[in-house]
Amino acid sequence: MLRNITLSEYVKRRNGVPLGASGSMKNMLRRSFGAGYFYLFWQYWNPIWGYYLSRYVMKPVSQFFPRWFAIICTFAVSGAIHDLAVSLVKWQLIIFFTPWFILMGIMVVISYKFKISYSLYDKRIRMTINLMIIVSNLILTRLFLHLWEF
């Protein structure tokens, strides 16, 4: 049985530098955007948030459902928490991040399942591809929500 790792160990593994180290944000951005697979982008992105999502959403859900479903659920929960935070600030119901994050979760599952790689390309091209995937999912979400409003 694998032991639970601490937040500090998780951040060092994902970010390459210890928690709170100088340059950790720069390192996270470089690793995330420079990832050669879209699913790796999310493994490097925001390791502190990822630690808690992994521990309290991904692992419990994956005990009862397939991994692909647990990944999409984890993205949905993350989106719902983002929506809740924005709703509390604006004091009105906001539903934007949940569908956007679900769509990105689906892209993570697809990129992992089909091993869609762009790792052989230059880092700037990998960064552009990752950014394009995120922005295209954002545009699709906005379009869907606009059409849904009637």
Steps between C-alpha positions, in 0.01 A plus 500: 500500500629845409537746784345843481758761415512838668415826328870593497597170332218536247599857407867404460405205279266708281685830498860380514578736787399499868186671626560874529833491318612801306390472139237232567229690310729546200590131511133398520412715197795368297423137580126538443506689174806310376336160554495275195161349588189688610448268795852587622412869487249436780740289702733798526238773529436634853648213704349620830145498360576172323613339825168563671292411195696176465465409865136597559336452159705294253604217733160447667308513171747266327433235766146459366519614137742469207799735501374696198176578684689599817713743296194668349332515843811658648498768231125554559552546875787741437280698259212503748727638772621772262136579410408516869786741574403731213130475593578606856709796382239615245210397722324330207496146368784441255525177302796532270803321641321169557418430132837644391690277741289196407594558136868527596465180705362326191800631301735362767336157477511505118864615488598227745294224338634568151849607618476825303854631516671812380805442720742493206418859409688804622394631843339813349283283273400278796408811697292629210321166458413479872378859500296437184329198657405702808380801298305285253326327793424844643348613168297179467370544854402862437325398177316214672388720790388774260295251296359348817361837614267508198 
